[in-house]
Amino acid sequence: MRIRNSLYTANQIASYIIKKCLESKKEISNLQLQKILYYTQAAFLVKVNRPAFSDDIVAWKYGPVVKDIYQEYKCNSNRPIYDYIPYDGLIADDHTDLIDEIILAKSDYSAFELVEQTHEELPWIDTNINETISIIKIKEYFSDVENKKRIWMRKNEVA
């Protein structure tokens, strides 16, 4: 399976997600941000056939994590993020629309509900802790019709 180069950096995507959440009056913690980044990557792989970002997603105890983004916001602990790297405005409108869909679907979940959700999915299950979750594994898993629904599954919906 050939997957072309990524479109953006994880920092660009993370900054956009935080900005959008703050504009929508939705608090977002670092752990929630990590899971929204993961589902954003899955959405891009399935809908655009390209990774949203090239940064590795690593399997940690609490699910998928983009290490550099985690490090950037770890000072917040489990508190909401208010100070963030300014969004540069360089994400195409059709791609911000796709990210908005993920934010809408996932921002009502608590951090630990998102952790539980990712712990039920094969990309995390089949990857050893502290190892990179392959984007091919993410794409293959979420390309399945039933699994694809999990990307956009909102709170209180059943997959």
C-alpha positions as semicolon CSV with decimal commas, in nm:
position;residue;x (nm);y (nm);z (nm)
1;M;0,000;0,000;0,000
2;R;0,151;0,331;-0,106
3;I;0,076;0,638;0,103
4;R;0,196;0,972;-0,027
5;N;0,371;1,243;0,172
6;S;0,198;1,427;0,453
7;L;0,023;1,756;0,399
8;Y;0,102;1,943;0,721
9;T;0,295;1,923;1,047
10;A;0,146;1,791;1,369
11;N;0,208;2,137;1,519
12;Q;-0,009;2,300;1,251
13;I;-0,289;2,050;1,305
14;A;-0,264;2,072;1,686
15;S;-0,269;2,453;1,682
16;Y;-0,575;2,451;1,459
17;I;-0,754;2,199;1,685
18;I;-0,682;2,400;2,001
19;K;-0,784;2,729;1,833
20;K;-1,108;2,575;1,707
21;C;-1,192;2,425;2,048
22;L;-1,131;2,757;2,225
23;E;-1,346;2,943;1,968
24;S;-1,623;2,687;2,029
25;K;-1,591;2,724;2,407
26;K;-1,483;2,359;2,437
27;E;-1,197;2,287;2,674
28;I;-0,931;2,050;2,547
29;S;-0,663;1,875;2,752
30;N;-0,336;1,738;2,619
31;L;-0,471;1,383;2,633
32;Q;-0,784;1,481;2,438
33;L;-0,565;1,663;2,186
34;Q;-0,359;1,348;2,136
35;K;-0,665;1,140;2,055
36;I;-0,812;1,404;1,822
37;L;-0,476;1,413;1,640
38;Y;-0,492;1,034;1,605
39;Y;-0,846;1,038;1,463
40;T;-0,753;1,330;1,237
41;Q;-0,468;1,123;1,098
42;A;-0,709;0,832;1,043
43;A;-0,962;1,060;0,868
44;F;-0,699;1,200;0,631
45;L;-0,567;0,852;0,551
46;V;-0,917;0,727;0,469
47;K;-1,067;1,033;0,296
48;V;-0,767;1,210;0,141
49;N;-0,537;0,906;0,105
50;R;-0,254;1,109;0,256
51;P;-0,132;1,152;0,612
52;A;-0,234;1,479;0,773
53;F;0,114;1,499;0,929
54;S;0,440;1,305;0,916
55;D;0,512;1,296;1,290
56;D;0,501;0,948;1,437
57;I;0,210;0,838;1,651
58;V;0,339;0,622;1,934
59;A;0,151;0,366;2,143
60;W;0,162;0,476;2,505
61;K;-0,018;0,339;2,808
62;Y;-0,300;0,589;2,760
63;G;-0,330;0,534;2,387
64;P;-0,185;0,695;2,073
65;V;0,039;0,999;2,127
66;V;0,236;1,238;1,905
67;K;0,540;1,278;2,133
68;D;0,649;1,629;2,030
69;I;0,298;1,765;2,074
70;Y;0,261;1,585;2,407
71;Q;0,590;1,741;2,525
72;E;0,478;2,085;2,408
73;Y;0,164;2,078;2,624
74;K;0,258;1,845;2,912
75;C;0,294;2,144;3,147
76;N;-0,087;2,162;3,139
77;S;-0,108;1,816;3,296
78;N;-0,477;1,722;3,274
79;R;-0,593;2,085;3,271
80;P;-0,731;2,257;2,959
81;I;-0,487;2,413;2,714
82;Y;-0,519;2,789;2,676
83;D;-0,168;2,892;2,570
84;Y;-0,065;2,735;2,244
85;I;0,151;2,782;1,937
86;P;-0,046;3,024;1,715
87;Y;-0,219;2,865;1,419
88;D;-0,047;2,972;1,095
89;G;-0,360;2,961;0,875
90;L;-0,196;2,735;0,616
91;I;-0,437;2,441;0,627
92;A;-0,663;2,429;0,319
93;D;-1,032;2,500;0,379
94;D;-1,147;2,153;0,272
95;H;-0,898;2,006;0,519
96;T;-1,007;2,233;0,805
97;D;-1,362;2,115;0,730
98;L;-1,246;1,755;0,774
99;I;-1,065;1,841;1,099
100;D;-1,378;2,024;1,220
101;E;-1,578;1,703;1,169
102;I;-1,336;1,516;1,396
103;I;-1,341;1,791;1,659
104;L;-1,722;1,789;1,653
105;A;-1,730;1,411;1,689
106;K;-1,465;1,377;1,961
107;S;-1,463;1,695;2,171
108;D;-1,756;1,590;2,391
109;Y;-1,570;1,280;2,509
110;S;-1,363;1,302;2,824
111;A;-0,994;1,225;2,790
112;F;-1,040;0,883;2,945
113;E;-1,339;0,797;2,728
114;L;-1,114;0,864;2,429
115;V;-0,841;0,650;2,586
116;E;-1,090;0,364;2,625
117;Q;-1,205;0,408;2,265
118;T;-0,850;0,388;2,126
119;H;-0,775;0,089;2,349
120;E;-1,050;-0,103;2,165
121;E;-0,889;-0,046;1,825
122;L;-0,634;-0,273;1,657
123;P;-0,373;-0,011;1,564
124;W;-0,307;0,050;1,936
125;I;-0,374;-0,310;2,046
126;D;-0,132;-0,455;1,789
127;T;0,152;-0,212;1,863
128;N;0,391;-0,257;2,154
129;I;0,407;0,022;2,409
130;N;0,652;0,299;2,306
131;E;0,659;0,179;1,946
132;T;0,531;0,373;1,645
133;I;0,182;0,289;1,525
134;S;0,224;0,238;1,152
135;I;0,019;0,468;0,929
136;I;-0,042;0,165;0,708
137;K;-0,194;-0,013;1,009
138;I;-0,411;0,293;1,082
139;K;-0,525;0,321;0,719
140;E;-0,602;-0,051;0,684
141;Y;-0,797;-0,062;1,011
142;F;-1,006;0,250;0,945
143;S;-1,064;0,165;0,577
144;D;-1,297;-0,111;0,694
145;V;-1,655;0,017;0,669
146;E;-1,744;-0,062;1,031
147;N;-1,417;0,068;1,174
148;K;-1,439;0,387;0,967
149;K;-1,753;0,479;1,161
150;R;-1,539;0,499;1,477
151;I;-1,357;0,804;1,341
152;W;-1,676;1,010;1,334
153;M;-1,856;0,833;1,621
154;R;-1,998;1,089;1,859
155;K;-2,057;1,041;2,229
156;N;-2,355;0,815;2,304
157;E;-2,348;0,660;1,955
158;V;-2,278;0,292;1,911
159;A;-2,016;0,184;1,657
